[in-house]
């Protein structure tokens, strides 16, 4: 082996070792408990079932989705001063552990409150808004709102107030961490009433 080949092998070995050191190990929910109790529980509760409609329910949410959101908050891609501060000190392994922890928690069933909005919301969720070219929410988030791991978040049982706020943020571009601008495109074609209706309907999904 000549000197150039030896250097190439050495460089590659170091690069692989560095990558392995930075890559998170298998998620460990138990390791997340200390962070949950110290940091997360004040807003999201220790079991991820937030008691405030302003804060999202994390119980049962897909771990990969939680990891992505935490990474986006830390990088400033998703704007939120509070979450920026919370995520700043988290390592990739911490994020993986937190994702696994909250995914394992059992979400509480919630009920919609406004029957009129629910009826409209059901139409949008199941059939979309044909006149505006809006696809059915169920096509990505599943008929039950369970979502698809690593692709689309669970929306079942989420607070209507939180969902409404996020859809409105997507609509005006305040939130822009959706792949290919998918949610921004959809939300931009929904009225205030339609946003509130579909958010109300999602609350009662299970």
Secondary structure as UniProt FT lines:
FT   HELIX           3..22
FT   HELIX           29..35
FT   HELIX           36..40
FT   HELIX           41..44
FT   TURN            46..47
FT   TURN            53..54
FT   TURN            59..60
FT   HELIX           63..75
FT   HELIX           81..87
FT   TURN            88..89
FT   HELIX           92..103
FT   HELIX           115..127
FT   HELIX           130..132
FT   HELIX           138..141
FT   TURN            143..144
FT   TURN            149..151
FT   TURN            156..157
FT   HELIX           160..172
FT   HELIX           179..181
FT   HELIX           182..187
FT   TURN            188..189
FT   HELIX           192..203
//
